[in-house]
Structures are given as structure tokens and as C-alpha cells.
Amino acid sequence: MANLVSANLRNNLQTYERHGSPSVGVSLASIVESRGAPVREAVAKLSSGFSDVGLTEVMDSLFPHQMGTQLRSKANELKIHAAWNLVSIWITARLDSHNPKNIGIKAAENWFLGTDQGKYPTLTEHLTEDRLTEAECLLSGISYDVEFQELLPYILEEHGSGSRASVMLIFLRNAAQLTS
């Protein structure tokens, strides 16, 4: 019996494909790019829909540890950061088995706030229903399978997909500019 279980386990491990790791003929960057496209599109929709009025205060109250002076001074970056936070909250709520599969962004934000609902302003208060609906449509079209879940840390990387080499190249260019 032990040999049979051991053989089955070996067969399953051999056929299991790790999506969070590069493999022959498939780069991690390309798979993250394709699976993460709807997430980035939803972030773009939401960030372009935020108003400037009151967004800093909402981010300060909900995510005080993320609010540095640089982020406060750049309205566009603040909007993008707020959109990434909101999409991350929605995906987390969507993956929680206790929530309905068709949970909306507002409901996800309320789920995130838990017993603190009503104590804090919300990000969704600063978006129109149209923007929320557009983002929800993009996000609801995603297949939340094992591959997506394994790629999630890369998909949620706010700076987009890229290889270690491309990141190092940017670092070296920036360092060269500082010394010149």
C-alpha cells in the first residue's frame, strides 16, 4: 500500500506545473503579463476615476503606514496606489470562501473594514458607480484558479511585470545618472 501511495504521489508531483516559477519556453513575465492584464486595467479604470478631494485623508485613515510625504505630494501616484489597494482588497475578498463569488467592490471594502465599517471613510466613496462597475466587470472575468493564485504576488506588484534583469538595468541607469 505504501508503495502505491508513494508512486501516486510521485506521478502527481511530476505532472504538477508550478505557475509561480519560470519553465522551459515560458517566462514568468509573459504569463504574469497575460493573467494580470485585467487587474491592471481595473486599476487604471479606478485610478482615473478618483477625485483629488479627500483622497489623501481616506488613505491616511485606512493605510497610514503607506502614506509617506512623497505619496501625499503626488496626486496621480496617490490615485494609483489607492486603486491598487482597492483591487487588492477585492481580490482578497473574492478569494475568501465565505464571500459570494460576485462580491462587489463596495461590499469587499466593507468586508475588509469588518467591525470598523462606518468608523472610517472609504475609497469607494470617491468613485462613481460607472467606474466601480467597469472595474468589477474586468475583475469578474478573471479565472481565480490555482495558476492565478500562485501568480498573485507578481500580478499585484504595483510596478508591473518585469524580470530581475530589467529591474537591475533600471537601477544601474538611475545610479549612473546620480553619479554624472
Beta strands, then each sheet from edge to edge (+ up, - down):
end
